Amino acid sequence: MFSPYRSTTAARNRAVICMAKERRVKMVAKQIQRELSDMLLTDQVLQYAILPEAALGADRYLSSLTTISDVEVSSDLQVVKVYVSVFGDERGKEVAISGLKSKAKYVRGQLGKRMKLRLTPEVRFIEDESLERGSRVIAILDKIKSEKTVQDPKVDQDESSDPNDGNEEWEDDDPDDDIIYVK
């Protein structure tokens, strides 16, 4: 037997899934990144969550640096993944990430007040180590380069003595030979 009440109850229990256009998702992600960056600079609650010692008078600029490196918004605008880079010691990183995670509901509420969205997305903070890995790779490459110059200083002098040495093969194939420049 068919009951009209049964179908409406089932319809209410189903979640409404709407997929936003890719352009809108990118715009929302960019705006969320701007708002979160502004909140990190101006909001006292977030500053104390990242660095609890700031409430006691510690200099928040010298102890650790926290930046929003990337923001990913799901296609249905329900979940936001915020990638956070923290420069500082290990304890500072742990405190900053745990402080941000503990204030996720507060951040969601503040985003809801600052932005005009039908539904404010759930905020998830994720530690981003890509900048730190990049700086380690650059340090390793610099170390290898300095070791190489210590071992073969004569080779580097030969390479730097004649800067036009590598240009000989390019001089013959100049595609701009037919162009006449007028002054």
DRENPA-3360 file (N, C-alpha, C; in nm, 2 decimals, always signed):
BEGIN
1 = MFSPYRST = +0.08/-0.12/+0.00/+0.00/+0.00/+0.00/+0.09/+0.12/+0.00 ~ +0.06/+0.22/-0.08/+0.13/+0.34/-0.09/+0.08/+0.45/+0.01 ~ +0.18/+0.51/+0.08/+0.14/+0.61/+0.18/+0.21/+0.74/+0.14 ~ +0.14/+0.85/+0.13/+0.20/+0.98/+0.09/+0.29/+1.03/+0.20 ~ +0.27/+0.99/+0.33/+0.35/+1.04/+0.44/+0.49/+0.98/+0.43 ~ +0.49/+0.86/+0.39/+0.62/+0.78/+0.38/+0.72/+0.85/+0.28 ~ +0.67/+0.89/+0.17/+0.76/+0.95/+0.07/+0.81/+1.08/+0.11 ~ +0.73/+1.16/+0.18/+0.78/+1.29/+0.22/+0.88/+1.28/+0.33;
9 = TAARNRAV = +0.86/+1.18/+0.42/+0.96/+1.16/+0.53/+1.10/+1.12/+0.47 ~ +1.09/+1.03/+0.37/+1.21/+0.98/+0.30/+1.28/+1.10/+0.23 ~ +1.20/+1.19/+0.17/+1.26/+1.30/+0.10/+1.33/+1.40/+0.20 ~ +1.27/+1.41/+0.32/+1.33/+1.50/+0.42/+1.46/+1.44/+0.47 ~ +1.47/+1.31/+0.48/+1.59/+1.25/+0.54/+1.71/+1.25/+0.44 ~ +1.68/+1.26/+0.31/+1.79/+1.26/+0.21/+1.86/+1.40/+0.21 ~ +1.99/+1.40/+0.20/+2.06/+1.52/+0.20/+2.05/+1.58/+0.06 ~ +2.04/+1.71/+0.05/+2.04/+1.78/-0.07/+2.18/+1.80/-0.12;
17 = ICMAKERR = +2.21/+1.75/-0.24/+2.35/+1.76/-0.29/+2.34/+1.84/-0.42 ~ +2.41/+1.96/-0.41/+2.41/+2.04/-0.53/+2.56/+2.07/-0.56 ~ +2.60/+2.05/-0.68/+2.73/+2.07/-0.72/+2.75/+2.21/-0.77 ~ +2.84/+2.29/-0.71/+2.87/+2.42/-0.76/+2.96/+2.42/-0.88 ~ +2.96/+2.52/-0.96/+3.04/+2.53/-1.08/+3.19/+2.55/-1.03 ~ +3.28/+2.50/-1.11/+3.42/+2.51/-1.08/+3.47/+2.65/-1.05 ~ +3.42/+2.74/-1.13/+3.46/+2.88/-1.11/+3.41/+2.93/-0.98 ~ +3.29/+2.90/-0.94/+3.24/+2.94/-0.81/+3.32/+2.88/-0.69;
25 = VKMVAKQI = +3.36/+2.75/-0.71/+3.44/+2.69/-0.61/+3.57/+2.76/-0.59 ~ +3.63/+2.79/-0.70/+3.76/+2.86/-0.69/+3.75/+3.00/-0.63 ~ +3.64/+3.07/-0.66/+3.62/+3.20/-0.60/+3.59/+3.19/-0.45 ~ +3.51/+3.09/-0.41/+3.49/+3.07/-0.27/+3.62/+3.04/-0.19 ~ +3.70/+2.95/-0.25/+3.82/+2.91/-0.19/+3.92/+3.03/-0.17 ~ +3.92/+3.12/-0.27/+4.01/+3.24/-0.27/+3.96/+3.33/-0.16 ~ +3.83/+3.35/-0.15/+3.77/+3.44/-0.05/+3.79/+3.38/+0.09 ~ +3.78/+3.25/+0.11/+3.80/+3.19/+0.24/+3.94/+3.21/+0.28;
33 = QRELSDML = +4.04/+3.19/+0.18/+4.18/+3.21/+0.22/+4.21/+3.36/+0.26 ~ +4.15/+3.45/+0.19/+4.16/+3.59/+0.23/+4.11/+3.62/+0.37 ~ +3.99/+3.57/+0.40/+3.93/+3.59/+0.53/+4.01/+3.52/+0.64 ~ +4.05/+3.40/+0.62/+4.13/+3.33/+0.72/+4.26/+3.40/+0.75 ~ +4.33/+3.45/+0.64/+4.45/+3.52/+0.66/+4.43/+3.65/+0.74 ~ +4.32/+3.72/+0.71/+4.28/+3.84/+0.79/+4.25/+3.80/+0.93 ~ +4.19/+3.69/+0.95/+4.16/+3.65/+1.09/+4.28/+3.62/+1.17 ~ +4.38/+3.55/+1.10/+4.51/+3.52/+1.17/+4.58/+3.65/+1.21;
41 = LTDQVLQY = +4.56/+3.76/+1.13/+4.63/+3.88/+1.17/+4.56/+3.96/+1.27 ~ +4.43/+3.96/+1.27/+4.35/+4.05/+1.35/+4.27/+3.99/+1.47 ~ +4.24/+3.87/+1.46/+4.15/+3.80/+1.56/+4.23/+3.76/+1.68 ~ +4.20/+3.81/+1.80/+4.28/+3.78/+1.92/+4.26/+3.63/+1.96 ~ +4.14/+3.58/+1.94/+4.11/+3.44/+1.98/+4.20/+3.34/+1.90 ~ +4.21/+3.36/+1.77/+4.29/+3.28/+1.69/+4.44/+3.30/+1.72 ~ +4.48/+3.42/+1.75/+4.62/+3.45/+1.78/+4.66/+3.38/+1.91 ~ +4.57/+3.38/+2.01/+4.60/+3.31/+2.14/+4.59/+3.16/+2.12;
49 = AILPEAAL = +4.51/+3.11/+2.03/+4.50/+2.96/+2.00/+4.63/+2.91/+1.94 ~ +4.69/+2.99/+1.84/+4.81/+2.95/+1.78/+4.93/+2.96/+1.87 ~ +4.93/+3.07/+1.95/+5.05/+3.10/+2.04/+4.99/+3.14/+2.17 ~ +4.97/+3.04/+2.26/+4.91/+3.07/+2.39/+5.00/+3.17/+2.48 ~ +5.13/+3.17/+2.45/+5.22/+3.26/+2.52/+5.20/+3.41/+2.49 ~ +5.13/+3.43/+2.38/+5.10/+3.57/+2.34/+5.01/+3.64/+2.44 ~ +4.93/+3.56/+2.51/+4.84/+3.62/+2.61/+4.92/+3.67/+2.73 ~ +5.04/+3.61/+2.75/+5.13/+3.64/+2.86/+5.23/+3.76/+2.82;
57 = GADRYLSS = +5.22/+3.80/+2.69/+5.31/+3.91/+2.65/+5.42/+3.87/+2.56 ~ +5.43/+3.75/+2.52/+5.54/+3.70/+2.43/+5.52/+3.77/+2.30 ~ +5.63/+3.79/+2.23/+5.63/+3.84/+2.09/+5.58/+3.74/+2.00 ~ +5.46/+3.76/+1.94/+5.40/+3.65/+1.85/+5.47/+3.65/+1.72 ~ +5.55/+3.75/+1.68/+5.61/+3.76/+1.55/+5.74/+3.68/+1.55 ~ +5.81/+3.67/+1.66/+5.94/+3.61/+1.67/+5.93/+3.46/+1.70 ~ +5.82/+3.41/+1.77/+5.82/+3.28/+1.81/+5.78/+3.18/+1.71 ~ +5.68/+3.20/+1.63/+5.64/+3.11/+1.52/+5.57/+3.19/+1.41;
65 = LTTISDVE = +5.57/+3.15/+1.29/+5.51/+3.21/+1.18/+5.40/+3.11/+1.12 ~ +5.28/+3.15/+1.12/+5.17/+3.07/+1.07/+5.11/+3.13/+0.95 ~ +5.11/+3.05/+0.84/+5.05/+3.11/+0.71/+4.95/+3.01/+0.66 ~ +4.85/+3.06/+0.58/+4.76/+2.97/+0.51/+4.82/+2.95/+0.37 ~ +4.86/+2.83/+0.34/+4.93/+2.81/+0.21/+4.83/+2.77/+0.10 ~ +4.72/+2.70/+0.14/+4.63/+2.67/+0.03/+4.49/+2.64/+0.10 ~ +4.39/+2.65/+0.02/+4.25/+2.62/+0.06/+4.18/+2.54/-0.05 ~ +4.13/+2.43/-0.01/+4.05/+2.34/-0.10/+3.91/+2.34/-0.06;
73 = VSSDLQVV = +3.82/+2.37/-0.15/+3.68/+2.36/-0.12/+3.62/+2.24/-0.19 ~ +3.53/+2.16/-0.13/+3.47/+2.05/-0.20/+3.37/+2.11/-0.30 ~ +3.34/+2.03/-0.40/+3.25/+2.07/-0.51/+3.11/+2.11/-0.46 ~ +3.07/+2.06/-0.35/+2.94/+2.09/-0.30/+2.94/+2.20/-0.20 ~ +3.06/+2.26/-0.18/+3.08/+2.37/-0.08/+3.04/+2.34/+0.06 ~ +3.06/+2.21/+0.10/+3.03/+2.17/+0.24/+3.15/+2.16/+0.32 ~ +3.27/+2.13/+0.27/+3.39/+2.11/+0.34/+3.50/+2.19/+0.29 ~ +3.58/+2.25/+0.38/+3.70/+2.33/+0.34/+3.82/+2.27/+0.41;
81 = KVYVSVFG = +3.92/+2.24/+0.33/+4.05/+2.19/+0.38/+4.14/+2.31/+0.37 ~ +4.19/+2.35/+0.49/+4.28/+2.46/+0.50/+4.42/+2.41/+0.53 ~ +4.51/+2.43/+0.44/+4.65/+2.38/+0.45/+4.73/+2.50/+0.52 ~ +4.79/+2.46/+0.64/+4.85/+2.56/+0.72/+5.00/+2.53/+0.73 ~ +5.09/+2.63/+0.70/+5.23/+2.61/+0.72/+5.27/+2.69/+0.85 ~ +5.35/+2.62/+0.93/+5.40/+2.68/+1.05/+5.55/+2.67/+1.05 ~ +5.61/+2.79/+1.06/+5.76/+2.79/+1.07/+5.80/+2.81/+1.21 ~ +5.88/+2.73/+1.27/+5.92/+2.74/+1.40/+5.96/+2.60/+1.45;
89 = DERGKEVA = +5.98/+2.58/+1.58/+6.03/+2.46/+1.64/+5.91/+2.36/+1.64 ~ +5.94/+2.23/+1.67/+5.84/+2.13/+1.67/+5.72/+2.15/+1.77 ~ +5.76/+2.20/+1.88/+5.66/+2.23/+1.99/+5.56/+2.34/+1.94 ~ +5.62/+2.44/+1.88/+5.54/+2.55/+1.82/+5.44/+2.51/+1.71 ~ +5.49/+2.41/+1.63/+5.40/+2.36/+1.52/+5.29/+2.28/+1.58 ~ +5.32/+2.20/+1.68/+5.21/+2.12/+1.74/+5.11/+2.20/+1.81 ~ +5.16/+2.30/+1.88/+5.07/+2.39/+1.95/+4.98/+2.47/+1.86 ~ +5.04/+2.52/+1.75/+4.96/+2.60/+1.65/+4.86/+2.52/+1.58;
97 = ISGLKSKA = +4.90/+2.40/+1.53/+4.80/+2.31/+1.46/+4.69/+2.27/+1.56 ~ +4.72/+2.23/+1.68/+4.62/+2.18/+1.77/+4.53/+2.30/+1.81 ~ +4.59/+2.42/+1.82/+4.51/+2.53/+1.86/+4.41/+2.57/+1.75 ~ +4.45/+2.56/+1.62/+4.36/+2.59/+1.51/+4.25/+2.48/+1.50 ~ +4.29/+2.36/+1.52/+4.19/+2.25/+1.52/+4.09/+2.26/+1.63 ~ +4.13/+2.31/+1.74/+4.04/+2.33/+1.85/+3.94/+2.45/+1.83 ~ +3.98/+2.54/+1.75/+3.90/+2.66/+1.72/+3.83/+2.65/+1.58 ~ +3.82/+2.53/+1.53/+3.75/+2.51/+1.40/+3.61/+2.56/+1.40;
105 = KYVRGQLG = +3.53/+2.53/+1.50/+3.39/+2.57/+1.51/+3.38/+2.73/+1.52 ~ +3.47/+2.79/+1.59/+3.48/+2.93/+1.60/+3.51/+2.99/+1.47 ~ +3.61/+2.94/+1.40/+3.64/+2.99/+1.26/+3.53/+2.97/+1.17 ~ +3.46/+2.86/+1.18/+3.34/+2.84/+1.09/+3.23/+2.95/+1.12 ~ +3.21/+2.98/+1.24/+3.11/+3.08/+1.28/+3.16/+3.22/+1.23 ~ +3.28/+3.25/+1.24/+3.33/+3.38/+1.20/+3.33/+3.39/+1.04 ~ +3.36/+3.28/+0.98/+3.34/+3.28/+0.83/+3.20/+3.30/+0.79 ~ +3.11/+3.25/+0.86/+2.96/+3.26/+0.83/+2.92/+3.41/+0.85;
113 = KRMKLRLT = +2.98/+3.48/+0.95/+2.95/+3.62/+0.97/+3.01/+3.71/+0.86 ~ +3.13/+3.67/+0.81/+3.21/+3.75/+0.72/+3.17/+3.73/+0.57 ~ +3.12/+3.61/+0.54/+3.09/+3.58/+0.40/+2.94/+3.55/+0.38 ~ +2.89/+3.58/+0.26/+2.75/+3.56/+0.23/+2.74/+3.43/+0.16 ~ +2.73/+3.32/+0.23/+2.70/+3.19/+0.18/+2.58/+3.13/+0.24 ~ +2.51/+3.05/+0.17/+2.38/+2.99/+0.22/+2.42/+2.90/+0.34 ~ +2.52/+2.81/+0.32/+2.57/+2.73/+0.42/+2.72/+2.75/+0.44 ~ +2.76/+2.77/+0.57/+2.90/+2.78/+0.59/+2.97/+2.65/+0.60;
121 = PEVRFIED = +3.07/+2.63/+0.52/+3.13/+2.49/+0.51/+3.21/+2.46/+0.64 ~ +3.22/+2.33/+0.66/+3.30/+2.27/+0.77/+3.44/+2.30/+0.75 ~ +3.52/+2.34/+0.85/+3.66/+2.38/+0.83/+3.75/+2.27/+0.89 ~ +3.84/+2.22/+0.81/+3.94/+2.12/+0.85/+4.08/+2.18/+0.83 ~ +4.16/+2.19/+0.94/+4.29/+2.24/+0.93/+4.39/+2.12/+0.91 ~ +4.48/+2.13/+0.81/+4.58/+2.03/+0.78/+4.71/+2.09/+0.77 ~ +4.81/+2.03/+0.84/+4.95/+2.08/+0.84/+5.01/+2.06/+0.70 ~ +5.06/+2.17/+0.65/+5.13/+2.17/+0.51/+5.28/+2.17/+0.53;
129 = ESLERGSR = +5.35/+2.07/+0.49/+5.49/+2.06/+0.51/+5.56/+2.08/+0.38 ~ +5.49/+2.12/+0.27/+5.56/+2.13/+0.14/+5.66/+2.25/+0.14 ~ +5.63/+2.36/+0.20/+5.73/+2.47/+0.20/+5.85/+2.43/+0.28 ~ +5.83/+2.36/+0.39/+5.95/+2.32/+0.47/+6.03/+2.22/+0.39 ~ +5.96/+2.12/+0.32/+6.04/+2.03/+0.24/+6.12/+2.10/+0.13 ~ +6.05/+2.20/+0.07/+6.12/+2.27/-0.04/+6.24/+2.35/+0.01 ~ +6.23/+2.40/+0.13/+6.35/+2.47/+0.19/+6.46/+2.37/+0.22 ~ +6.43/+2.25/+0.26/+6.53/+2.15/+0.29/+6.60/+2.11/+0.16;
137 = VIAILDKI = +6.52/+2.09/+0.05/+6.58/+2.05/-0.07/+6.67/+2.16/-0.12 ~ +6.64/+2.29/-0.11/+6.72/+2.40/-0.15/+6.85/+2.40/-0.07 ~ +6.84/+2.37/+0.06/+6.96/+2.37/+0.15/+7.05/+2.25/+0.11 ~ +6.99/+2.14/+0.07/+7.08/+2.03/+0.03/+7.15/+2.06/-0.10 ~ +7.07/+2.12/-0.20/+7.13/+2.16/-0.33/+7.24/+2.26/-0.31 ~ +7.22/+2.36/-0.22/+7.33/+2.46/-0.19/+7.45/+2.39/-0.13 ~ +7.43/+2.29/-0.04/+7.54/+2.22/+0.02/+7.62/+2.14/-0.09 ~ +7.55/+2.08/-0.18/+7.62/+2.00/-0.28/+7.69/+2.10/-0.37;
145 = KSEKTVQD = +7.64/+2.21/-0.40/+7.70/+2.31/-0.49/+7.83/+2.36/-0.42 ~ +7.82/+2.39/-0.29/+7.94/+2.44/-0.22/+8.05/+2.33/-0.21 ~ +8.01/+2.21/-0.19/+8.11/+2.10/-0.19/+8.18/+2.08/-0.33 ~ +8.10/+2.10/-0.43/+8.15/+2.09/-0.57/+8.25/+2.20/-0.60 ~ +8.22/+2.32/-0.55/+8.31/+2.44/-0.58/+8.44/+2.42/-0.49 ~ +8.43/+2.36/-0.38/+8.55/+2.34/-0.30/+8.64/+2.23/-0.36 ~ +8.58/+2.13/-0.42/+8.66/+2.02/-0.49/+8.72/+2.07/-0.62 ~ +8.65/+2.14/-0.70/+8.69/+2.17/-0.84/+8.68/+2.33/-0.86;
153 = PKVDQDES = +8.77/+2.41/-0.79/+8.76/+2.55/-0.81/+8.81/+2.59/-0.95 ~ +8.89/+2.51/-1.01/+8.94/+2.54/-1.15/+8.84/+2.53/-1.25 ~ +8.75/+2.43/-1.24/+8.64/+2.41/-1.34/+8.54/+2.53/-1.34 ~ +8.51/+2.59/-1.22/+8.42/+2.70/-1.21/+8.48/+2.83/-1.27 ~ +8.61/+2.84/-1.25/+8.68/+2.96/-1.31/+8.68/+2.95/-1.46 ~ +8.70/+2.83/-1.51/+8.70/+2.82/-1.66/+8.56/+2.85/-1.72 ~ +8.45/+2.81/-1.65/+8.32/+2.83/-1.70/+8.28/+2.98/-1.69 ~ +8.33/+3.04/-1.58/+8.29/+3.18/-1.57/+8.38/+3.28/-1.64;
161 = SDPNDGNE = +8.49/+3.23/-1.69/+8.59/+3.33/-1.75/+8.54/+3.38/-1.89 ~ +8.47/+3.30/-1.97/+8.42/+3.35/-2.10/+8.27/+3.33/-2.10 ~ +8.19/+3.43/-2.08/+8.05/+3.42/-2.08/+7.99/+3.40/-2.22 ~ +8.06/+3.43/-2.32/+8.01/+3.42/-2.46/+8.05/+3.28/-2.52 ~ +8.11/+3.20/-2.44/+8.15/+3.07/-2.50/+8.04/+2.98/-2.55 ~ +7.93/+2.98/-2.48/+7.81/+2.90/-2.52/+7.73/+2.96/-2.62 ~ +7.75/+3.08/-2.66/+7.67/+3.15/-2.76/+7.71/+3.13/-2.90 ~ +7.82/+3.07/-2.93/+7.87/+3.05/-3.06/+7.78/+2.97/-3.15;
169 = EWEDDDPD = +7.72/+2.86/-3.10/+7.63/+2.78/-3.17/+7.50/+2.85/-3.20 ~ +7.46/+2.95/-3.12/+7.33/+3.02/-3.14/+7.35/+3.14/-3.24 ~ +7.47/+3.19/-3.26/+7.49/+3.30/-3.35/+7.45/+3.27/-3.49 ~ +7.47/+3.15/-3.54/+7.44/+3.12/-3.68/+7.29/+3.10/-3.71 ~ +7.21/+3.06/-3.61/+7.07/+3.03/-3.63/+6.98/+3.15/-3.58 ~ +7.02/+3.27/-3.60/+6.94/+3.38/-3.55/+6.82/+3.41/-3.64 ~ +6.70/+3.38/-3.59/+6.58/+3.40/-3.68/+6.54/+3.55/-3.70 ~ +6.60/+3.64/-3.63/+6.57/+3.78/-3.65/+6.67/+3.85/-3.74;
177 = DDIIYVK = +6.74/+3.78/-3.82/+6.84/+3.84/-3.92/+6.76/+3.93/-4.02 ~ +6.64/+3.89/-4.06/+6.57/+3.96/-4.16/+6.49/+4.08/-4.11 ~ +6.49/+4.10/-3.98/+6.42/+4.21/-3.92/+6.50/+4.34/-3.93 ~ +6.44/+4.45/-3.97/+6.51/+4.58/-3.98/+6.45/+4.66/-3.87 ~ +6.54/+4.71/-3.78/+6.49/+4.79/-3.67/+6.51/+4.94/-3.70 ~ +6.40/+5.02/-3.68/+6.41/+5.16/-3.71/+6.40/+5.24/-3.58 ~ +6.50/+5.34/-3.58/+6.50/+5.42/-3.45/+6.43/+5.55/-3.47;
% end
